[in-house]
Amino acid sequence: MIHNSNSFNNDWHPNIWPPFTQIQTNKAQIEVSHGKDASLFTVNPEKELIDGISSWWVTLHGHSNEFIANAISNQAKTLEQVIFADFLHPQAKKLAERLSKLTKLERLFFSDNGSTAVEVALKIAYQWWQNNGERRNQIIAFDGAYHGDTFGAMALGERNIFNESFEKLMFPVKRVPWPSTWIGDEDVERKEEASIQKLCELLKHPTVAVIAEPILQGAGGMNMVRPKFIKKVSELVSNHNSLLIADEVMTGFGRTGSLFAYQQANIQPDLIAISKGLTSGFLPMGITLSKEKIFKSFVSDSPEKTFWHGHSFTANPLGCAAANASLDLLENEPNKYLKFEEKHLFLIKKLNHLPFVKKVRICGTIVAFDLEIGTNSGYLNTIGKKIKSIAIEKGLFIRPLGNVIYLLPPLCITDNQLELCYEIINDILLTL
Ligand SMILES: Cc1ncc(COP(=O)(O)O)c(C=O)c1O
């Protein structure tokens, strides 16, 4: 270890700058020796933790899944990386054909993570209008959205404390309210109507694209909408001759109870961004899927119509091998995600009688609720940090979004482990 004189007198490693974290006010990272299925194993103290949020929503089939590990290992001995502008390889071909068939979007553009998958979708949409001889600038997104942390993706997301330092560098985006709903919500029709009205108004102006996290906004607070709302959004976008970008970075691969969340609304987006569960969390990879009609406008003798975008690790063979193996598992055992919702619906009964548990919502593998404790709602409510810390002591890793408590476990979590997650949360809530 290189000596670092800039010591803050805390337990954080002196050479590491952690993501999304203020080391002044947070406990140091916990060292993990290994992971297996739905569990992480820590070093000091030696302890097993159930990974209740799939390590930031990426671990789909569980940690160190052997089938995927073997696929990566075999691929590593065959071809580990190749420049994708000039060379094709069998894993990319296979993955492109499979995902194209599953989404009915013909073209795949590979990148490295969720933010770049969104960034690419936005750039494709923006240039598409120019390639068709029209300049459009208006972009529409939803209140509460989160699409990533690169500049374009960040600009699409809600403006808040996390990005206010960069306000002047971000392009303008028009916003539509997100009509979040929950079990027993009696106001949902009115909220949806208000959103639709706002969207209609905005779409009167020529629009590059509307971007949405179908069915479920993740980082914004696990806020769910009804599929019929997404259907209406899609109809309006298409009636106003704009493009719909579905950000399925978090919702893709069974998380919401269907392979992709948009499928519940029975719609066909023009562009889809995927990442996270794509490789089952084994390797960083993002993909932007596009309609053939969009791709066609980039095919020309004029160089300016080219999509001048790429990343060194585009379609990395190891990532593609992991994604193909992960898809094999999903296709072989669809019940793993199809049957999840029933379990949550049963287990949430343990908690939802507590007076401060509000807005219970369940969608596929995900359960969330708000805690009406403390004055702030959202990230700045410190109750989540307190609950996280006690949960870790009790053997569960969760990372509440302020006062929003949620579970988003790997598909391989056992019934006993899932029950234990609820028991631990219940025990903590009873002491509040
Ligand atoms: C809906 C959505 N889009 C984009 C991103 C950004 O993905 P990444 O963190 O891989 O850049 C996230 C990350 O949480 C997300 O939830």
The ligand as a Gaussian input file, in Angstrom:
#p B3LYP/6-31G(d) Opt

LIG

0 1
 C      -32.834000       2.967000     -14.670000
 C      -31.350000       3.157000     -14.627000
 N      -30.736000       3.659000     -15.711000
 C      -29.401000       3.824000     -15.738000
 C      -28.621000       3.506000     -14.644000
 C      -27.140000       3.709000     -14.689000
 O      -26.489000       2.487000     -14.742000
 P      -24.939000       2.375000     -14.339000
 O      -24.883000       2.561000     -12.857000
 O      -24.558000       1.001000     -14.760000
 O      -24.214000       3.435000     -15.093000
 C      -29.233000       2.982000     -13.498000
 C      -28.430000       2.645000     -12.319000
 O      -28.925000       2.407000     -11.247000
 C      -30.633000       2.805000     -13.495000
 O      -31.277000       2.314000     -12.427000

